[in-house]
Amino acid sequence: MGCSELTPVVKGLMELLGLEWLANLHQLCEGKVLGIDGHALLHRAASIPDLAHSIIFDEDYGPAADLFVLWCTQLRSAGIDLRVIFDGAVMPGKRGEKAERLEKSGAALAAAVVRTKLLRFMRDGGMREEG
Protein backbone atom coordinates (compact mmCIF):
# COMPACT_ATOMS: atom_id res chain seq x y z
CA MET A 1 0.00 0.00 0.00
CA GLY A 2 1.09 3.51 -0.64
CA CYS A 3 -0.13 7.03 -0.58
CA SER A 4 -0.83 7.77 -4.23
CA GLU A 5 -1.83 11.36 -3.51
CA LEU A 6 1.45 12.21 -1.79
CA THR A 7 3.88 11.86 -4.73
CA PRO A 8 2.35 14.66 -6.84
CA VAL A 9 2.35 16.98 -3.81
CA VAL A 10 6.00 16.24 -3.03
CA LYS A 11 6.97 16.69 -6.68
CA GLY A 12 5.19 20.05 -6.74
CA LEU A 13 6.96 21.20 -3.58
CA MET A 14 10.31 20.14 -4.97
CA GLU A 15 9.66 22.11 -8.16
CA LEU A 16 8.76 25.19 -6.10
CA LEU A 17 11.99 24.82 -4.13
CA GLY A 18 14.03 24.28 -7.27
CA LEU A 19 15.04 20.72 -6.39
CA GLU A 20 15.35 18.07 -9.06
CA TRP A 21 13.07 15.09 -8.60
CA LEU A 22 15.82 12.58 -9.30
CA ALA A 23 18.49 14.45 -7.36
CA ASN A 24 20.09 12.51 -4.55
CA LEU A 25 21.82 13.52 -1.35
CA HIS A 26 25.21 13.57 -3.02
CA GLN A 27 24.06 16.02 -5.71
CA LEU A 28 22.22 18.27 -3.27
CA CYS A 29 25.05 18.53 -0.75
CA GLU A 30 28.17 18.58 -2.88
CA GLY A 31 30.47 21.35 -1.70
CA LYS A 32 28.41 21.97 1.45
CA VAL A 33 28.84 21.06 5.09
CA LEU A 34 26.45 18.32 6.16
CA GLY A 35 25.83 17.44 9.81
CA ILE A 36 24.59 13.91 10.46
CA ASP A 37 23.27 12.48 13.72
CA GLY A 38 25.73 9.65 14.30
CA HIS A 39 23.43 7.69 16.60
CA ALA A 40 20.58 7.81 14.06
CA LEU A 41 22.88 6.64 11.28
CA LEU A 42 24.22 3.78 13.43
CA HIS A 43 20.65 2.86 14.38
CA ARG A 44 19.75 2.76 10.70
CA ALA A 45 22.68 0.45 9.99
CA ALA A 46 21.79 -1.78 12.94
CA SER A 47 18.18 -2.08 11.75
CA ILE A 48 19.22 -3.99 8.62
CA PRO A 49 18.14 -7.59 9.33
CA ASP A 50 21.50 -9.31 8.77
CA LEU A 51 23.32 -6.72 10.83
CA ALA A 52 20.69 -6.80 13.57
CA HIS A 53 21.06 -10.59 13.71
CA SER A 54 24.84 -10.34 14.17
CA ILE A 55 24.38 -7.76 16.93
CA ILE A 56 21.66 -9.64 18.79
CA PHE A 57 22.95 -13.20 18.54
CA ASP A 58 26.71 -12.77 18.15
CA GLU A 59 27.19 -9.41 19.91
CA ASP A 60 29.16 -8.45 16.79
CA TYR A 61 28.85 -4.74 16.08
CA GLY A 62 31.58 -4.83 13.43
CA PRO A 63 29.36 -5.15 10.33
CA ALA A 64 27.11 -2.25 11.42
CA ALA A 65 30.15 -0.11 12.19
CA ASP A 66 31.68 -1.03 8.82
CA LEU A 67 28.50 0.03 7.02
CA PHE A 68 28.44 3.29 8.99
CA VAL A 69 32.03 4.01 7.91
CA LEU A 70 31.18 3.08 4.31
CA TRP A 71 28.25 5.51 4.22
CA CYS A 72 30.42 8.31 5.65
CA THR A 73 33.21 7.52 3.19
CA GLN A 74 30.80 7.60 0.25
CA LEU A 75 29.50 11.01 1.31
CA ARG A 76 33.02 12.37 1.70
CA SER A 77 34.10 10.97 -1.67
CA ALA A 78 31.13 12.77 -3.25
CA GLY A 79 32.59 16.11 -2.14
CA ILE A 80 30.47 16.56 0.98
CA ASP A 81 32.17 18.10 4.00
CA LEU A 82 30.73 15.72 6.59
CA ARG A 83 30.29 16.31 10.32
CA VAL A 84 29.11 13.28 12.28
CA ILE A 85 27.58 14.38 15.58
CA PHE A 86 27.18 12.13 18.61
CA ASP A 87 25.33 13.68 21.51
CA GLY A 88 23.19 12.52 24.38
CA ALA A 89 24.89 9.20 25.02
CA VAL A 90 26.97 8.55 28.10
CA MET A 91 30.61 8.09 27.21
CA PRO A 92 32.33 5.18 28.99
CA GLY A 93 34.69 7.48 30.88
CA LYS A 94 31.77 9.55 32.16
CA ARG A 95 29.65 6.70 33.58
CA GLY A 96 30.82 7.29 37.17
CA GLU A 97 30.27 11.02 36.90
CA LYS A 98 26.81 10.46 35.42
CA ALA A 99 25.89 8.05 38.24
CA GLU A 100 27.12 10.55 40.84
CA ARG A 101 25.07 13.36 39.28
CA LEU A 102 21.97 11.17 39.18
CA GLU A 103 22.45 10.27 42.84
CA LYS A 104 22.85 13.94 43.80
CA SER A 105 19.82 14.99 41.77
CA GLY A 106 17.78 12.17 43.32
CA ALA A 107 18.78 13.31 46.80
CA ALA A 108 17.97 16.91 45.91
CA LEU A 109 14.57 15.88 44.59
CA ALA A 110 13.83 13.89 47.74
CA ALA A 111 14.83 16.88 49.89
CA ALA A 112 12.60 19.18 47.82
CA VAL A 113 9.64 16.82 48.25
CA VAL A 114 10.17 16.69 52.02
CA ARG A 115 10.50 20.49 52.16
CA THR A 116 7.32 20.95 50.13
CA LYS A 117 5.38 18.61 52.43
CA LEU A 118 6.76 20.42 55.48
CA LEU A 119 5.79 23.83 54.06
CA ARG A 120 2.27 22.57 53.30
CA PHE A 121 2.02 21.16 56.81
CA MET A 122 3.10 24.48 58.33
CA ARG A 123 0.83 26.47 56.00
CA ASP A 124 -2.14 24.37 57.02
CA GLY A 125 -1.51 25.17 60.70
CA GLY A 126 0.42 22.11 61.66
CA MET A 127 -1.28 19.27 63.47
CA ARG A 128 -4.93 19.83 64.26
CA GLU A 129 -6.96 18.10 66.85
CA GLU A 130 -10.08 16.53 65.57
CA GLY A 131 -13.11 16.55 67.69
C-alpha positions as CSV (number, residue, x, y, z in Angstrom):
1,M,0.0,0.0,0.0
2,G,1.1,3.5,-0.6
3,C,-0.1,7.0,-0.6
4,S,-0.8,7.8,-4.2
5,E,-1.8,11.4,-3.5
6,L,1.5,12.2,-1.8
7,T,3.9,11.9,-4.7
8,P,2.4,14.7,-6.8
9,V,2.3,17.0,-3.8
10,V,6.0,16.2,-3.0
11,K,7.0,16.7,-6.7
12,G,5.2,20.0,-6.7
13,L,7.0,21.2,-3.6
14,M,10.3,20.1,-5.0
15,E,9.7,22.1,-8.2
16,L,8.8,25.2,-6.1
17,L,12.0,24.8,-4.1
18,G,14.0,24.3,-7.3
19,L,15.0,20.7,-6.4
20,E,15.4,18.1,-9.1
21,W,13.1,15.1,-8.6
22,L,15.8,12.6,-9.3
23,A,18.5,14.5,-7.4
24,N,20.1,12.5,-4.5
25,L,21.8,13.5,-1.3
26,H,25.2,13.6,-3.0
27,Q,24.1,16.0,-5.7
28,L,22.2,18.3,-3.3
29,C,25.0,18.5,-0.7
30,E,28.2,18.6,-2.9
31,G,30.5,21.3,-1.7
32,K,28.4,22.0,1.4
33,V,28.8,21.1,5.1
34,L,26.5,18.3,6.2
35,G,25.8,17.4,9.8
36,I,24.6,13.9,10.5
37,D,23.3,12.5,13.7
38,G,25.7,9.6,14.3
39,H,23.4,7.7,16.6
40,A,20.6,7.8,14.1
41,L,22.9,6.6,11.3
42,L,24.2,3.8,13.4
43,H,20.7,2.9,14.4
44,R,19.8,2.8,10.7
45,A,22.7,0.5,10.0
46,A,21.8,-1.8,12.9
47,S,18.2,-2.1,11.8
48,I,19.2,-4.0,8.6
49,P,18.1,-7.6,9.3
50,D,21.5,-9.3,8.8
51,L,23.3,-6.7,10.8
52,A,20.7,-6.8,13.6
53,H,21.1,-10.6,13.7
54,S,24.8,-10.3,14.2
55,I,24.4,-7.8,16.9
56,I,21.7,-9.6,18.8
57,F,23.0,-13.2,18.5
58,D,26.7,-12.8,18.2
59,E,27.2,-9.4,19.9
60,D,29.2,-8.4,16.8
61,Y,28.9,-4.7,16.1
62,G,31.6,-4.8,13.4
63,P,29.4,-5.2,10.3
64,A,27.1,-2.3,11.4
65,A,30.1,-0.1,12.2
66,D,31.7,-1.0,8.8
67,L,28.5,0.0,7.0
68,F,28.4,3.3,9.0
69,V,32.0,4.0,7.9
70,L,31.2,3.1,4.3
71,W,28.3,5.5,4.2
72,C,30.4,8.3,5.7
73,T,33.2,7.5,3.2
74,Q,30.8,7.6,0.3
75,L,29.5,11.0,1.3
76,R,33.0,12.4,1.7
77,S,34.1,11.0,-1.7
78,A,31.1,12.8,-3.2
79,G,32.6,16.1,-2.1
80,I,30.5,16.6,1.0
81,D,32.2,18.1,4.0
82,L,30.7,15.7,6.6
83,R,30.3,16.3,10.3
84,V,29.1,13.3,12.3
85,I,27.6,14.4,15.6
86,F,27.2,12.1,18.6
87,D,25.3,13.7,21.5
88,G,23.2,12.5,24.4
89,A,24.9,9.2,25.0
90,V,27.0,8.6,28.1
91,M,30.6,8.1,27.2
92,P,32.3,5.2,29.0
93,G,34.7,7.5,30.9
94,K,31.8,9.6,32.2
95,R,29.7,6.7,33.6
96,G,30.8,7.3,37.2
97,E,30.3,11.0,36.9
98,K,26.8,10.5,35.4
99,A,25.9,8.1,38.2
100,E,27.1,10.6,40.8
101,R,25.1,13.4,39.3
102,L,22.0,11.2,39.2
103,E,22.5,10.3,42.8
104,K,22.8,13.9,43.8
105,S,19.8,15.0,41.8
106,G,17.8,12.2,43.3
107,A,18.8,13.3,46.8
108,A,18.0,16.9,45.9
109,L,14.6,15.9,44.6
110,A,13.8,13.9,47.7
111,A,14.8,16.9,49.9
112,A,12.6,19.2,47.8
113,V,9.6,16.8,48.3
114,V,10.2,16.7,52.0
115,R,10.5,20.5,52.2
116,T,7.3,20.9,50.1
117,K,5.4,18.6,52.4
118,L,6.8,20.4,55.5
119,L,5.8,23.8,54.1
120,R,2.3,22.6,53.3
121,F,2.0,21.2,56.8
122,M,3.1,24.5,58.3
123,R,0.8,26.5,56.0
124,D,-2.1,24.4,57.0
125,G,-1.5,25.2,60.7
126,G,0.4,22.1,61.7
127,M,-1.3,19.3,63.5
128,R,-4.9,19.8,64.3
129,E,-7.0,18.1,66.9
130,E,-10.1,16.5,65.6
131,G,-13.1,16.6,67.7
